[in-house]
Amino acid sequence: LRADAPRAFDLVIEASGAGGGFALALDLVRPRGAIVLKSTFHGATEINAARLVVNEVSVIGSRCGRFAPALDLLERNAVDVDSLISDEYPLVDGFRAMERAAAPGMLKVLLRP
């Protein structure tokens, strides 16, 4: 992605938990875009604050919710998760799936390997 689309995205979600994830996200986000950190890396991470400030990039942290109650609901079939999936696509049709996910009324679009 980096070579094909540097600084091309309005929003980048970093969910890999990898040490270089934030640096890659910063390479991909456009000026005045946003990076959402959805996972954590347990080591030290360098942040190029100058690039954040000069390019006016917003960084948003988002922690996971409580897993135990959610897993309990799923185990008891108390949540109809199938009804949350609006559409499904094979992984090779990922771009089409992303376009579909942006349509009004879509909840989740599932990619299958």
Backbone as CSV, one residue per row, in Angstrom:
resi,resn,N_x,N_y,N_z,CA_x,CA_y,CA_z,C_x,C_y,C_z
1,LEU,0.815,-1.208,0.000,0.000,0.000,0.000,0.846,1.254,0.000
2,ARG,1.916,1.283,0.759,2.686,2.505,0.925,3.163,3.047,-0.422
3,ALA,3.691,2.193,-1.273,4.204,2.658,-2.557,3.082,3.060,-3.500
4,ASP,1.951,2.393,-3.391,0.848,2.649,-4.311,0.007,3.856,-3.922
5,ALA,-0.085,4.155,-2.641,-1.016,5.198,-2.210,-0.476,6.000,-1.024
6,PRO,0.698,6.621,-1.172,1.200,7.400,-0.036,0.310,8.606,0.236
7,ARG,0.008,8.833,1.500,-0.758,9.997,1.945,-2.064,10.160,1.171
8,ALA,-2.769,9.056,0.958,-3.958,9.097,0.115,-5.272,8.954,0.875
9,PHE,-5.231,8.588,2.143,-6.465,8.236,2.837,-6.878,9.284,3.867
10,ASP,-8.175,9.588,3.896,-8.717,10.524,4.885,-8.634,9.943,6.288
11,LEU,-8.847,8.642,6.396,-8.885,7.959,7.685,-8.114,6.655,7.575
12,VAL,-7.221,6.424,8.527,-6.470,5.175,8.589,-6.710,4.566,9.964
13,ILE,-7.123,3.310,9.990,-7.338,2.605,11.253,-6.179,1.642,11.448
14,GLU,-5.418,1.846,12.509,-4.288,0.978,12.819,-4.762,-0.060,13.821
15,ALA,-4.927,-1.297,13.368,-5.439,-2.364,14.224,-4.519,-3.576,14.228
16,SER,-3.290,-3.411,13.752,-2.384,-4.555,13.634,-1.711,-4.910,14.948
17,GLY,-1.469,-3.932,15.790,-0.721,-4.182,17.015,0.766,-4.362,16.761
18,ALA,1.217,-4.127,15.548,2.628,-4.276,15.190,3.404,-3.013,15.542
19,GLY,4.686,-3.179,15.800,5.528,-2.049,16.170,5.566,-0.950,15.122
20,GLY,5.558,-1.304,13.852,5.620,-0.315,12.786,4.265,0.153,12.296
21,GLY,3.201,-0.258,12.957,1.850,0.077,12.502,1.561,1.559,12.473
22,PHE,1.985,2.282,13.510,1.706,3.714,13.549,2.472,4.448,12.454
23,ALA,3.738,4.083,12.239,4.537,4.727,11.190,3.903,4.505,9.820
24,LEU,3.419,3.291,9.568,2.753,3.010,8.296,1.474,3.830,8.168
25,ALA,0.703,3.909,9.244,-0.527,4.711,9.221,-0.207,6.163,8.898
26,LEU,0.866,6.684,9.474,1.260,8.069,9.220,1.689,8.261,7.768
27,ASP,2.286,7.232,7.170,2.648,7.306,5.748,1.420,7.299,4.845
28,LEU,0.335,6.681,5.295,-0.845,6.510,4.451,-1.883,7.618,4.586
29,VAL,-1.916,8.303,5.721,-2.951,9.311,5.955,-2.597,10.617,5.231
30,ARG,-3.609,11.265,4.691,-3.390,12.536,3.986,-3.281,13.670,5.013
31,PRO,-2.725,14.819,4.614,-2.741,15.980,5.511,-4.178,16.308,5.929
32,ARG,-4.350,16.639,7.193,-5.643,16.920,7.835,-6.529,15.686,7.952
33,GLY,-5.947,14.513,7.763,-6.677,13.262,7.947,-6.627,12.827,9.403
34,ALA,-7.061,11.601,9.649,-7.100,11.080,11.017,-6.594,9.644,11.055
35,ILE,-5.936,9.323,12.153,-5.497,7.958,12.432,-6.230,7.497,13.682
36,VAL,-6.891,6.347,13.595,-7.548,5.751,14.760,-6.691,4.571,15.203
37,LEU,-6.268,4.601,16.462,-5.471,3.513,17.029,-6.419,2.556,17.734
38,LYS,-6.617,1.384,17.148,-7.577,0.422,17.680,-6.898,-0.720,18.410
39,SER,-5.589,-0.772,18.390,-4.869,-1.829,19.096,-3.666,-1.214,19.788
40,THR,-2.995,-2.016,20.577,-1.827,-1.509,21.285,-0.617,-2.361,20.958
41,PHE,0.537,-1.732,21.015,1.821,-2.403,20.860,2.510,-2.309,22.207
42,HIS,2.991,-3.427,22.724,3.516,-3.444,24.084,4.956,-2.964,24.197
43,GLY,5.606,-2.643,23.102,6.962,-2.116,23.155,6.942,-0.601,23.041
44,ALA,8.125,-0.016,23.002,8.242,1.434,22.810,8.039,1.754,21.332
45,THR,7.339,2.832,21.060,7.070,3.252,19.688,7.507,4.697,19.518
46,GLU,8.283,4.964,18.469,8.657,6.346,18.170,7.551,6.995,17.361
47,ILE,7.255,8.236,17.687,6.234,8.994,16.968,6.879,10.246,16.408
48,ASN,6.704,10.479,15.116,7.219,11.680,14.483,6.197,12.797,14.694
49,ALA,6.321,13.485,15.824,5.351,14.525,16.175,5.353,15.667,15.169
50,ALA,6.489,15.957,14.560,6.544,17.048,13.576,5.601,16.763,12.413
51,ARG,5.583,15.530,11.926,4.682,15.192,10.813,3.226,15.308,11.228
52,LEU,2.925,14.936,12.466,1.552,15.072,12.953,1.129,16.532,12.981
53,VAL,1.996,17.380,13.504,1.665,18.799,13.666,1.634,19.519,12.320
54,VAL,2.682,19.357,11.524,2.762,20.058,10.240,1.618,19.652,9.318
55,ASN,1.275,18.365,9.311,0.206,17.879,8.432,-1.170,17.902,9.087
56,GLU,-1.242,18.411,10.324,-2.507,18.543,11.057,-3.279,17.225,11.092
57,VAL,-2.577,16.144,11.409,-3.189,14.820,11.493,-3.768,14.627,12.892
58,SER,-5.007,14.189,12.963,-5.648,13.880,14.245,-5.382,12.421,14.591
59,VAL,-5.098,12.166,15.858,-4.894,10.801,16.342,-5.963,10.518,17.387
60,ILE,-6.699,9.429,17.178,-7.804,9.072,18.070,-7.532,7.682,18.633
61,GLY,-7.527,7.578,19.938,-7.371,6.282,20.584,-8.735,5.664,20.828
62,SER,-8.851,4.365,20.620,-10.121,3.676,20.822,-9.840,2.330,21.470
63,ARG,-10.253,2.181,22.706,-9.966,0.925,23.399,-11.081,-0.083,23.163
64,CYS,-10.752,-1.314,23.407,-11.742,-2.386,23.283,-12.704,-2.327,24.457
65,GLY,-13.885,-2.806,24.228,-14.870,-2.886,25.299,-14.603,-4.091,26.192
66,ARG,-15.531,-4.386,27.050,-15.407,-5.525,27.961,-15.745,-6.806,27.211
67,PHE,-14.817,-7.734,27.174,-14.998,-8.957,26.402,-15.904,-9.976,27.076
68,ALA,-15.771,-10.167,28.377,-16.512,-11.241,29.061,-18.029,-11.138,28.849
69,PRO,-18.650,-9.965,29.081,-20.105,-9.889,28.849,-20.480,-10.119,27.380
70,ALA,-19.654,-9.627,26.466,-19.948,-9.815,25.044,-19.859,-11.290,24.663
71,LEU,-18.831,-11.970,25.146,-18.690,-13.395,24.850,-19.824,-14.209,25.458
72,ASP,-20.265,-13.809,26.646,-21.394,-14.486,27.285,-22.656,-14.355,26.429
73,LEU,-22.923,-13.162,25.928,-24.093,-12.950,25.068,-24.010,-13.802,23.803
74,LEU,-22.823,-13.869,23.213,-22.650,-14.678,22.006,-22.834,-16.159,22.303
75,GLU,-22.280,-16.618,23.426,-22.394,-18.030,23.787,-23.849,-18.447,23.996
76,ARG,-24.650,-17.544,24.550,-26.065,-17.833,24.810,-26.950,-17.545,23.597
77,ASN,-26.346,-17.150,22.474,-27.100,-16.774,21.269,-28.115,-15.680,21.561
78,ALA,-27.762,-14.777,22.470,-28.658,-13.684,22.852,-28.612,-12.531,21.855
79,VAL,-27.661,-12.576,20.949,-27.535,-11.527,19.930,-27.589,-12.199,18.561
80,ASP,-28.441,-11.702,17.694,-28.539,-12.234,16.334,-27.473,-11.556,15.478
81,VAL,-26.262,-12.107,15.510,-25.162,-11.473,14.789,-25.327,-11.566,13.276
82,ASP,-26.008,-12.593,12.789,-26.207,-12.713,11.342,-26.992,-11.531,10.779
83,SER,-27.905,-10.984,11.563,-28.701,-9.849,11.085,-27.869,-8.571,10.988
84,LEU,-26.681,-8.566,11.591,-25.811,-7.393,11.530,-24.989,-7.351,10.248
85,ILE,-24.950,-8.464,9.515,-24.181,-8.540,8.274,-25.096,-8.167,7.116
86,SER,-24.799,-7.049,6.489,-25.624,-6.555,5.387,-25.308,-7.236,4.066
87,ASP,-24.033,-7.620,3.868,-23.631,-8.215,2.600,-22.326,-8.967,2.805
88,GLU,-22.008,-9.886,1.877,-20.771,-10.666,1.935,-20.099,-10.664,0.572
89,TYR,-18.753,-10.638,0.587,-17.963,-10.663,-0.639,-16.750,-11.559,-0.433
90,PRO,-16.260,-12.181,-1.505,-14.973,-12.873,-1.383,-13.863,-11.827,-1.240
91,LEU,-12.773,-12.220,-0.612,-11.677,-11.293,-0.349,-11.157,-10.623,-1.615
92,VAL,-11.167,-11.333,-2.729,-10.665,-10.757,-3.983,-11.516,-9.575,-4.450
93,ASP,-12.739,-9.463,-3.947,-13.618,-8.342,-4.295,-13.634,-7.286,-3.192
94,GLY,-12.508,-7.150,-2.496,-12.423,-6.227,-1.367,-12.778,-4.793,-1.711
95,PHE,-12.340,-4.303,-2.861,-12.648,-2.917,-3.235,-14.149,-2.727,-3.460
96,ARG,-14.768,-3.711,-4.116,-16.229,-3.646,-4.304,-16.948,-3.678,-2.966
97,ALA,-16.440,-4.497,-2.055,-17.039,-4.601,-0.720,-16.943,-3.273,0.023
98,MET,-15.808,-2.585,-0.102,-15.648,-1.293,0.572,-16.615,-0.260,0.003
99,GLU,-16.803,-0.277,-1.301,-17.778,0.633,-1.907,-19.179,0.339,-1.379
100,ARG,-19.511,-0.932,-1.279,-20.831,-1.336,-0.770,-20.993,-0.926,0.691
101,ALA,-19.929,-1.065,1.473,-19.979,-0.712,2.897,-20.263,0.770,3.100
102,ALA,-19.896,1.595,2.133,-20.119,3.036,2.242,-21.552,3.439,1.899
103,ALA,-22.333,2.508,1.371,-23.714,2.817,0.980,-24.589,3.049,2.214
104,PRO,-25.587,3.915,2.081,-26.497,4.162,3.207,-27.173,2.870,3.673
105,GLY,-27.311,2.723,4.966,-28.015,1.586,5.536,-27.180,0.342,5.782
106,MET,-25.934,0.346,5.346,-25.074,-0.821,5.553,-24.609,-0.868,7.006
107,LEU,-24.678,-2.051,7.610,-24.143,-2.232,8.962,-22.746,-2.826,8.892
108,LYS,-22.649,-4.031,8.357,-21.369,-4.725,8.216,-21.330,-5.385,6.852
109,VAL,-20.176,-5.304,6.215,-19.937,-6.045,4.986,-18.811,-7.017,5.303
110,LEU,-19.074,-8.292,5.122,-18.150,-9.352,5.504,-17.308,-9.769,4.313
111,LEU,-15.991,-9.864,4.525,-15.079,-10.388,3.509,-14.740,-11.824,3.875
112,ARG,-14.905,-12.738,2.924,-14.592,-14.155,3.148,-13.318,-14.514,2.380
113,PRO,-12.426,-15.305,3.024,-11.192,-15.720,2.317,-11.491,-16.639,1.149
